[in-house]
Amino acid sequence: MRKLVETIRNIWKIEDLKARILTTLGLLLVYRLGSFVVLPGIIPSALIDSNLQSQTNDGVMGLLDMFSGGAFSNASIFALGIMPYISASIVVQLMGIAVPYFQRLQREGESGHRKINQITRYLTVVILILQGFAYLANLKAQVPAAAFAVDPSSFMFKLTSIVLMAAGTMFVMWVGERITDRGIGNGISLIIMVGIIARLPHSAVAEFASRTGLGASNGGPVMLLIELVILFFVFAGTILLVQGTRRIPVQYAKRIVGNKQYGGVRQYIPLKVNAAGVMPIIFAQAIMFIPITVAGFVDSESATGFAAVFGNFEGFWYNFTFAVLIIVFTYFYTAITINPTQMAEDMKRNGGFIPGIKPGRKTVEFIDSVMSKITLPGSVFLAIVAILPAFAMMAGVESSFAQFYGGTSLLILVGVVLDTLQQVESHLLMRHYDGLMKSGRIKGRTGGGAAVY
């Protein structure tokens, strides 16, 4: 406790760090307040106990509501959340592999990245318009007519609502960028994390009431205690997944005369067991949201059946497809973020080599082989963590609380918290203050800020 108080005092002494933390908290507060601003033409009190509220208690709709921090069920101007931007980012990154134009932009440095960001924003607007129509169609079907102060089928209501929701998402993107530039941590990651945390108290109270309330016949307090113990171990395992590394020894020469190396120092290249972080699960989740969007446009029985199968959070096909997509995207994202050829060239340029491995092509093959071997268990464990909420619900855990047993919620919480604390610790150590932990430095998913997208 004394250590904690001393650390808080040290943080408060660093003016730059204090300003960044206050800026971050202020912008997150603006985002949270905006999630309660209801679309014009809708009566907020009529949304209470509506089908829209019950629809977002569990399943994929519950995840959508969680990502938006409750704005989805509130019919807020932020109802579409940040997912359209993440979906657009996924599409652009995939095009960077297959389309020569985007590959050329990636090689152009800062100017190319600016063009890519601009294209991503344009694509975000297109996705927002499509999802806006789907959201309004779902809103009309789930909310009673008394909740609308105007005709929900009118062109003007649809136009103004879609424009406001699109503007809301673009504003949330702007808030995230301001947090990244002037605050602490990655803005988009923190916005998603705050939305998840906002659901935790209500979910925990609902689970506590279901286990200990009058007439409870599902295990009572003993089962609640078992749930908390299991949650602790899942949480600890997720931290290990985020921080796990495989170190490759590299011998560096102190001086080179001719072809001979004299002296030397051994260092290690840390390769992450899960180098892709939370990105694969975000990619897969964005794709799994597509059937829900399609269902908003199509009313045929076949489309409804397809959407129902992949909209069932506890269903076999939903979880099987979700797990396979996560494993595939883990390999995909690791391949585009880890470049063995560049690592081998940098190593050779600095007079380094891996003991027992020839420099050049052999080193590239060795690093690639190691990455493939450690990515497989990492991707499988990531997939298991992602589908744990479905097993928790099958075991009788309340649906909204079950989402904290794994999946996107837990991974984002662990990853973003660790990376934000890592940035705070870097500021402290740079000013010669003690870090946040006595036993070594905090390890995040990356060397810098956490990036969910």
C-alpha positions in Angstrom: 0.0 0.0 0.0 2.8 2.3 0.9 4.5 1.5 -2.4 1.3 2.3 -4.3 0.9 5.7 -2.6 4.5 6.6 -3.3 4.1 5.6 -7.0 1.0 7.8 -7.3 2.9 10.7 -5.8 5.7 10.2 -8.3 3.3 10.1 -11.2 1.7 13.4 -9.9 5.2 15.0 -9.8 5.8 14.4 -13.5 3.9 17.3 -15.2 3.9 15.7 -18.7 2.7 12.4 -17.4 0.0 14.0 -15.2 -1.3 16.1 -18.1 -1.4 13.0 -20.3 -3.4 11.0 -17.7 -5.9 13.8 -17.1 -6.3 14.3 -20.9 -7.0 10.6 -21.3 -9.5 10.5 -18.5 -11.3 13.6 -19.7 -11.6 12.3 -23.3 -12.9 8.9 -22.1 -15.5 10.7 -20.0 -16.7 12.6 -23.1 -17.0 9.3 -24.9 -19.0 7.7 -22.0 -21.4 10.6 -21.8 -21.9 10.5 -25.6 -23.0 6.9 -25.3 -26.2 8.1 -23.5 -27.1 10.7 -26.1 -30.1 9.1 -27.9 -30.9 9.6 -31.6 -33.4 12.4 -32.3 -36.9 11.1 -32.7 -36.6 8.3 -30.2 -38.1 8.5 -26.6 -35.3 7.3 -24.2 -37.7 6.1 -21.5 -39.6 3.9 -24.0 -36.3 1.9 -24.6 -36.3 0.6 -21.0 -37.4 -3.1 -20.9 -37.8 -3.1 -24.7 -36.8 -6.0 -27.0 -33.7 -4.1 -27.9 -32.5 -4.2 -24.3 -33.2 -7.9 -23.9 -31.7 -8.6 -27.4 -28.3 -7.2 -26.2 -28.1 -9.2 -23.0 -26.3 -12.1 -24.6 -25.1 -13.5 -27.9 -23.4 -11.6 -30.7 -25.7 -8.6 -30.1 -24.4 -8.5 -26.6 -20.8 -8.3 -27.9 -21.8 -5.5 -30.2 -23.3 -3.7 -27.3 -20.2 -4.3 -25.2 -17.9 -2.9 -27.9 -20.0 0.2 -28.0 -20.1 0.6 -24.3 -23.9 0.2 -24.1 -24.5 2.7 -26.9 -26.0 0.0 -29.1 -28.8 -0.8 -26.7 -29.3 2.9 -25.8 -30.0 3.8 -29.5 -27.2 6.4 -29.1 -25.4 8.5 -31.7 -22.4 6.2 -30.8 -24.5 3.1 -31.4 -22.3 1.7 -34.2 -19.2 2.1 -32.0 -15.7 1.7 -33.4 -16.2 -1.6 -35.1 -16.8 -0.1 -38.6 -13.4 1.5 -38.4 -11.8 -1.7 -37.3 -13.5 -3.6 -40.2 -12.2 -1.0 -42.7 -8.7 -1.4 -41.3 -8.9 -5.1 -41.7 -10.0 -4.8 -45.3 -7.2 -2.3 -46.1 -4.5 -4.5 -44.4 -5.7 -7.5 -46.4 -5.5 -5.4 -49.6 -2.0 -4.5 -48.7 -1.0 -8.1 -49.3 -3.0 -8.8 -52.5 -3.2 -5.4 -54.3 0.0 -3.9 -55.8 -1.2 -0.3 -55.3 -1.5 -0.7 -51.6 1.8 -2.5 -51.4 3.4 0.5 -53.2 1.8 2.8 -50.7 3.2 0.8 -47.8 6.7 1.3 -49.2 6.3 5.0 -49.6 6.8 5.7 -45.9 4.9 8.5 -44.1 3.1 9.8 -47.2 1.9 6.3 -48.1 0.6 5.8 -44.6 -1.3 9.0 -44.8 -3.0 7.9 -48.0 -3.8 4.5 -46.5 -5.3 6.2 -43.5 -7.4 8.4 -45.8 -8.7 5.4 -47.7 -9.5 3.6 -44.5 -11.6 6.5 -43.4 -13.5 6.6 -46.7 -14.1 2.9 -46.4 -15.3 3.4 -42.8 -18.0 5.8 -44.0 -19.2 3.3 -46.6 -19.4 0.6 -43.9 -21.1 3.0 -41.5 -23.9 3.7 -44.1 -24.5 0.0 -44.7 -24.5 -0.8 -41.0 -26.6 2.3 -40.3 -29.4 0.9 -42.5 -29.2 -2.5 -40.8 -29.2 -0.9 -37.3 -32.3 1.1 -38.1 -34.1 -1.9 -39.5 -33.3 -3.9 -36.3 -34.4 -0.9 -34.2 -37.7 -0.7 -35.9 -38.3 -4.4 -35.4 -37.3 -4.5 -31.7 -38.6 -1.2 -30.3 -42.3 -0.5 -29.9 -43.9 2.1 -32.0 -44.5 4.2 -28.9 -40.8 4.8 -28.6 -40.7 6.8 -31.9 -41.7 10.4 -31.8 -41.6 10.4 -35.6 -42.3 7.9 -38.3 -39.3 5.4 -38.3 -40.0 4.6 -42.0 -39.7 8.2 -43.1 -36.7 9.1 -45.3 -35.8 12.1 -43.2 -35.6 10.0 -40.0 -33.3 7.4 -41.7 -31.2 10.1 -43.3 -30.6 12.1 -40.1 -30.1 9.0 -38.0 -27.5 7.5 -40.3 -25.7 10.8 -40.7 -25.6 11.2 -36.9 -24.4 7.7 -36.3 -21.7 8.0 -38.9 -20.6 11.4 -37.4 -20.7 9.7 -33.9 -18.3 7.0 -35.0 -16.0 9.5 -36.7 -16.0 11.6 -33.6 -15.1 8.5 -31.5 -12.2 7.9 -34.0 -11.0 11.5 -33.4 -11.2 11.0 -29.6 -9.1 7.9 -29.9 -6.5 9.6 -32.0 -6.3 12.5 -29.5 -5.8 10.1 -26.7 -3.0 8.4 -28.6 -1.3 11.7 -29.5 -1.8 13.6 -26.2 -2.8 11.0 -23.7 -1.4 7.8 -22.4 -1.9 4.4 -24.2 -3.6 3.7 -27.5 -6.9 5.6 -27.8 -8.9 3.1 -29.8 -7.8 0.3 -27.4 -8.8 2.3 -24.3 -12.2 3.3 -25.8 -13.0 -0.4 -26.4 -11.7 -1.3 -22.9 -13.8 1.3 -21.2 -16.9 0.0 -23.0 -16.1 -3.5 -21.7 -15.5 -2.3 -18.2 -18.7 -0.3 -18.2 -20.6 -3.7 -18.5 -18.7 -5.5 -15.7 -20.4 -4.1 -12.6 -23.9 -4.8 -13.9 -22.9 -8.3 -15.1 -21.2 -9.1 -11.8 -24.3 -8.0 -9.8 -26.6 -10.0 -12.1 -24.5 -13.2 -11.6 -24.3 -12.6 -7.8 -28.1 -12.2 -7.6 -28.6 -15.4 -9.7 -26.4 -17.4 -7.4 -27.5 -16.0 -4.0 -31.0 -14.7 -4.6 -34.2 -16.2 -3.2 -35.1 -19.4 -4.9 -31.6 -19.9 -6.4 -31.1 -23.5 -7.3 -27.9 -23.4 -9.4 -25.2 -24.0 -6.8 -25.5 -20.9 -4.6 -22.5 -19.1 -3.0 -20.3 -22.2 -3.3 -20.7 -22.2 -7.1 -20.1 -18.5 -7.2 -16.8 -19.0 -5.3 -15.8 -21.8 -7.8 -16.6 -19.4 -10.7 -14.3 -16.7 -9.2 -11.5 -19.2 -8.7 -11.8 -20.4 -12.4 -11.9 -16.7 -13.5 -8.7 -16.0 -11.6 -6.9 -18.9 -13.3 -8.2 -17.9 -16.8 -7.0 -14.3 -16.1 -3.6 -15.6 -15.1 -3.3 -17.8 -18.1 -4.3 -14.8 -20.4 -1.5 -12.7 -18.8 1.0 -15.5 -19.6 -0.3 -15.7 -23.2 0.2 -12.0 -23.6 3.6 -11.9 -22.0 5.0 -15.3 -23.2 8.2 -15.2 -25.2 10.8 -17.6 -26.7 14.3 -16.1 -26.6 16.8 -16.8 -29.4 20.4 -16.4 -28.4 22.5 -14.1 -30.7 26.3 -13.7 -30.5 27.6 -10.2 -31.3 31.2 -9.5 -31.9 32.9 -6.7 -30.0 35.3 -6.1 -32.9 36.0 -7.7 -36.3 39.4 -7.8 -37.9 39.3 -9.2 -41.5 37.2 -12.3 -41.3 37.8 -13.0 -37.6 35.7 -11.9 -34.7 37.3 -11.0 -31.4 35.5 -11.0 -28.1 31.8 -10.9 -28.1 28.6 -10.5 -26.1 25.6 -12.7 -26.1 22.1 -11.2 -26.3 18.7 -12.6 -26.9 15.9 -11.8 -29.4 12.6 -12.2 -27.7 10.0 -13.7 -30.0 6.4 -13.5 -28.7 4.4 -16.7 -28.4 1.4 -14.5 -29.5 3.1 -11.9 -31.6 -0.2 -10.9 -33.2 -1.7 -9.8 -29.8 -5.5 -9.4 -29.8 -5.6 -8.6 -33.5 -6.7 -12.1 -34.7 -9.6 -12.2 -32.3 -10.7 -8.7 -33.4 -10.4 -9.7 -37.1 -12.4 -12.9 -36.6 -15.0 -11.1 -34.5 -15.5 -8.5 -37.2 -16.1 -11.2 -39.8 -18.6 -13.0 -37.4 -20.6 -9.8 -37.2 -21.3 -9.9 -41.0 -24.3 -12.3 -40.7 -26.0 -10.0 -38.3 -25.5 -7.1 -40.7 -26.9 -9.1 -43.6 -29.9 -10.2 -41.6 -30.8 -6.5 -41.2 -31.3 -6.3 -45.0 -32.7 -9.7 -46.0 -35.9 -11.3 -44.6 -35.8 -14.5 -46.5 -36.0 -17.7 -44.5 -32.7 -19.0 -45.8 -30.8 -15.9 -44.9 -32.5 -15.7 -41.5 -31.5 -19.3 -40.8 -27.9 -18.7 -41.8 -27.8 -15.6 -39.6 -29.4 -17.5 -36.7 -26.8 -20.2 -36.8 -23.9 -17.8 -36.8 -25.6 -15.5 -34.4 -25.9 -18.2 -31.8 -23.1 -17.4 -29.4 -23.4 -20.9 -27.8 -23.7 -22.8 -31.0 -21.2 -25.2 -32.3 -20.8 -23.8 -35.8 -20.3 -20.2 -34.5 -17.6 -21.2 -32.1 -15.9 -23.7 -34.4 -15.7 -21.1 -37.2 -14.6 -18.4 -34.8 -11.8 -20.6 -33.5 -10.6 -21.5 -37.0 -10.6 -17.9 -38.1 -8.6 -16.9 -35.0 -5.9 -19.5 -35.8 -5.7 -18.5 -39.4 -5.5 -14.8 -38.6 -2.9 -15.4 -36.0 -0.6 -16.8 -38.6 -1.6 -14.1 -41.1 -1.0 -11.2 -38.7 2.3 -12.7 -37.4 3.5 -13.1 -41.0 3.0 -9.4 -41.7 4.3 -8.1 -38.5 7.4 -10.3 -38.0 9.9 -10.1 -40.9 12.6 -12.8 -40.5 14.6 -11.5 -43.5 14.9 -8.0 -42.0 15.9 -9.5 -38.6 18.6 -11.6 -40.3 19.9 -8.6 -42.2 20.0 -6.4 -39.2 21.8 -9.1 -37.2 24.4 -9.6 -40.0 24.9 -5.8 -40.3 25.7 -5.5 -36.6 28.1 -8.4 -36.6 25.7 -10.9 -35.0 24.8 -14.5 -35.6 22.8 -17.3 -34.1 25.2 -19.9 -32.7 25.2 -23.0 -34.9 23.3 -21.3 -37.7 24.9 -19.8 -40.8 24.2 -16.2 -41.5 21.9 -15.3 -44.4 19.2 -17.6 -45.7 19.8 -20.3 -43.0 19.2 -17.7 -40.3 16.0 -16.5 -42.1 14.7 -20.1 -42.3 15.6 -20.8 -38.6 13.8 -17.7 -37.3 10.8 -18.5 -39.6 10.8 -22.1 -38.3 10.9 -21.0 -34.6 8.0 -18.5 -35.2 5.9 -21.2 -36.9 6.4 -23.6 -34.0 5.6 -21.1 -31.2 2.7 -19.5 -33.1 0.8 -22.8 -33.3 0.3 -23.3 -29.5 -0.2 -19.5 -29.1 -2.9 -19.4 -31.7 -4.6 -22.6 -30.4 -4.6 -21.2 -26.8 -5.9 -17.8 -28.2 -8.8 -19.7 -29.9 -9.6 -21.6 -26.6 -9.7 -18.4 -24.6 -11.9 -16.8 -27.3 -14.6 -19.5 -27.0 -14.5 -20.0 -23.2 -17.5 -17.7 -22.7 -19.7 -20.2 -24.6 -18.6 -23.0 -22.2 -19.2 -20.8 -19.2 -22.8 -20.1 -20.4 -23.3 -23.9 -20.9 -22.2 -24.3 -17.3 -24.9 -22.0 -16.1 -23.0 -18.7 -15.8 -25.1 -15.6 -16.5 -24.6 -14.7 -20.1 -23.2 -11.1 -19.7 -20.8 -12.2 -16.9 -19.7 -15.2 -18.9 -18.2 -12.9 -21.5 -15.5 -12.0 -19.0 -14.3 -15.6 -18.8 -12.4 -15.2 -22.1 -12.9 -14.0 -25.6 -12.3 -10.5 -26.8 -13.3 -8.9 -23.5 -10.6 -10.6 -21.3 -7.8 -10.3 -23.9 -8.5 -6.6 -24.5 -8.7 -5.9 -20.8 -5.4 -7.7 -20.0 -3.5 -6.5 -23.1 -4.6 -2.8 -22.9 -4.0 -2.6 -19.1 -0.5 -4.1 -19.3 0.5 -1.9 -22.2 -0.9 1.3 -20.6 0.9 0.5 -17.3 4.1 -0.2 -19.4 3.9 3.4 -20.8 3.4 4.8 -17.3 6.3 2.8 -16.1 8.5 4.1 -19.0 7.7 7.7 -18.0 8.7 6.9 -14.4 11.9 5.2 -15.2 12.9 7.9 -17.7 12.7 10.4 -14.8 14.7 8.0 -12.5 11.7 7.1 -10.3 11.0 3.5 -9.3 8.8 1.5 -11.6 5.4 0.1 -10.9 6.7 -3.4 -10.0 9.5 -4.5 -7.7 10.2 -7.7 -9.7 11.3 -6.4 -13.1 9.5 -4.3 -15.7 6.0 -4.8 -16.9 5.8 -6.6 -20.2 3.1 -5.5 -22.6 2.0 -6.9 -26.0 4.3 -4.5 -27.8 7.2 -2.3 -26.9 5.0 0.8 -27.1 1.3 1.4 -26.9 -1.3 -1.2 -27.3 -3.0 -1.3 -30.6 -6.2 -3.1 -31.1 -6.6 -2.2 -34.7 
